[in-house]
Amino acid sequence: MSTYESFKSKIYQLTGINLSSYKERQMKRRIESLMKRNDFNSFDEYYRSLEKNKERYEEFINYLTINVSEFYRNPAQWDVLEKEVFPSLLQKNKTLKVWSAACSTGEEPYSLVMLMSKFLPLNQVNIVATDIDKMAIERAKTGLYTKKSLNNLPQKFVQDFFKAQGSNYQILESIKSRVTFKPMNLLEDAYPSSCDLIICRNVMIYFTEETKSEMYHKFHDALKPHGILFVGGTEQIILPNRYKLTPVKTFFYKKLAI
């Protein structure tokens, strides 16, 4: 077994993260860059430091899970959600079950609550938001964001749902309370069921084709008939009918009713 193979095996035991599900060259390069930054020359030496040093362990998890997020990322796609996806879903259901998978530091689920408030009273909006990175979830629950992360957000949402706090912006409790954050490993844990809308963006690009295929089947099973899967800007699904999904717009796929 190569040193990296051994490292992957130990990391799985330590963290529950299966590095074999990620594209190897990309992931290995990321880890080697982090090792170099911390002055480690071997995977064994680095692994031992992860076992002993909590801060280094947390840095590793955070780096691995690639937490890059902002409110209304790719605004044109949020227009599709507003003008087509939500009106269509709400014709069939009075309330919606929405899952923000790989939610990072919370910008996406909070964006969803704000957008859904245009269609429903806030007390009828409920989002389940999950991520493998527990530190990211804790930051999401705090709800404090930089001005830069709000750049794409409609100005009315900034005015109505945030309070300036120094150079940062605090999201209001009325929005925070509509999101339930939970730690979840998309490769290992059971998916929610009967979802009207699942958003999983800018995560699948890091996985192998085999892992992606397994996940698309699981997303299909997690959706209600006619439910929608919304994926990232570089993650169009090749041959979606293999997963009993059909494209309704670029980056939006509907579960076929049987």
N, C-alpha and C positions, 0 to 999 in steps of 0.2 A: 504494500500500500504506500503510495507517495505521501510526502509530508503534508501536501494540501488535502489529499483524501482523508488522511488521519485527522487533520484539523477540522474538516467538515463534519466528520463523525463525532468528534468531541463537542463541537459547537451545537450539534443537534441535541446531544445529551444535556448540555448546559442551558440552552435557551429554548429548545423546541423548534428552532428555525432550521429548515432543511435546505442547506445551501445548494444541494444537488438539483433543486427545482429552479434555480436561477441560471441564466446564461453564464457559463463558466468563465470565459475569458474576461467578460465585463466585470463580474463579481470579484474574481481573483485580483484583477488590476485595482479595483477599489480598495480591497483589503490591504494589498501590498502598499498602496499609497498611504493608508492610515498607519500601517506599521512603521513606515519610513518616517512619517511625521512624528511618531512617538519614539523613534530611535530603537526599533526592534529589527533584528536581522533574520530571525527565523520564526516560523509559524508556532513551533513548540514554545519558544520563549514568550511569544506574544500571548498564546493561549494561557500559559501559567499566570501572566499578569492579569488577564481577564477574570480568572478564578479568584484572585486575591484582592483586586482593586475595584471597588464599586463604581467609582467615577469613570474609570477606563472602560468598564463593562457597559455602563450607560452610554458613553460616547460611541462605543462600537455598535450598540443596538440602534442608536439614533442615526448613525452614519449609514448603517446597513439598510434602514427602512426609508431612506431618501425623502425626508420631510421637506418638500417644497410645495408651498400652497399660497393661495391668495383668494380673496373674495371675488366671485364672478369670473373665475379664470376662463378665458376664451368666451367673451361676452356674447358673441353671435350664437353660441350654443345655448346660452341662458335665454336668449330671445325665442329660440325654438321651444324650449321648455315652457315659457310663458304663453306663447301664442298658439302652440299646437298640442304639446304633450299634456300639460295639466288640464286644459279644457276637454280634451278627448277622454282622459282618465276620469274626470269628474262627471262626465255624462253617464258613466256606468256605476259610480260609487259616490256616496255623500262624503265619506272620509277616505283618506288614503294611507296605506302603510308604505312608508318610504325608508329605505336602508341606504345610508352613505357608507360604503365599504372602503377601507383604507382612508379614513377621514383625516389623518394627520392631525394638525393642530386646530381643527374645528371650523376653518373658514368655509368649507363646502356645506356641511350640514346647517350652519347658521345662515348661509346664503339661501338655502332651501326654505328655511322657516320664513325668512323675510319675503321671499317671492310668493310662498304659499299664502301669506297673510293677505295678498291681493285677491285671493279666491275664497278663503275660509276664515272664520273667527280664529284668533290665535289659540284659544283653548281647545280647538279641534285639530290643531296641527301637532303631529308627533313624529319625530325622526329618530330612528335607531342609527347610531354612528359607531363604527368599530375601527380599531387599528391595533396592530401588533405591538406598537411602541407605547408602553404605559406612560412614559414621560411626556410624549406628545399629547396623550389624552388628558393628563393633568394640566398641561398648558391650555388645552381646549376648554376645559372646565373653568379655568380662570377667566377666559374671555377678554384678555387684554391684547390689543393689536397695534402695530405701527400704522402711521398714516399711509405709508407706501402700499401696504397690503390691501388698503381700501380703494386704491386708484380706479379700479374697474366698476366699483359698486355704484348703482344709481344714487345720485346726491340725496334724493328724498329718504332713502334707507339710512344713509349716514346721519342725516338730521333727526330722523324719527327713532332710531334704534341704538344710537351710540352716545356716550357722554365723553367729552374730551377730558383726559387725565394727564396733565403735563403735555409731553409731546406725543403721547399715545392715546388710544381710543378704547374705552371700556364698553363692551356690548351690554345692553340692558338685560335685567333678570327676566323680563317678559319674553325675550327671545331665548335666553339660555335655558329656561325651564322647559322648553318644548323639545329639547334634545336629550336623549338617554345615551350616554357614552359607555362603551364596554370594550375591554381588551379582547381581541380575537385574532387568531392565526388563520388566515384564509386557506392555508394549505392543509390544516389539520382539524380545525373545529367545525362543528355542525353549523350550517347556514340557517338564517331565519327562514320562515315559510310564508306563503301567501302574500308576497310583496306586490304592490302595484307598480312601484318604481325602484330600481336598484341603480345606484351611481357608483361605478368603480372606474376611476380615471387615472391614467398616468402611473399605473402599477404593473399592468400585464406585460409591458414592454421589457421588463427585467426577467421574465420567466421563460423557461424553455417551451418549445411548441407543445410537447407532451403535457406539461403542467397546465398551460393555457387551455388546452382541450378539455382536460378534467374540470377546470374551473368553469368553463362555459357551460358544460353539462350541469354543474351544480347551480349556476346562476339560473339556468332554465328551470330547474326543479324548484328554485326558491321563488319564482314568479307565479302570480296568478295567470290564468289564461288572459291574453291581451295585455299583460303587464309589460313594462318597458325596461330594457337594460340600456344604460347610457354610459358609453366608454370614452376614453381620452382621444385627443386629436391625432395621435400617431398609432391608434390601436383598432383600426377598422378590422372587423372579423371577416376572414376569408371563408367563403362557403358557409354562411351562417345557418343555412338549412340543415347542415349536419347536426346542429344543436337544436333543431326545431325552432329557430328564430328567423324572423324576416326583417329586412331593413325597412324602416319607415321614413327615415331621414339619415343623412350622413351622421354616424356615431350613435344613432338611436335604433334599437332592435326590439321588435315585438315578439312575445311568445305566441306561437300559433295555438289556436284553440283546437282541441282534438274533436 
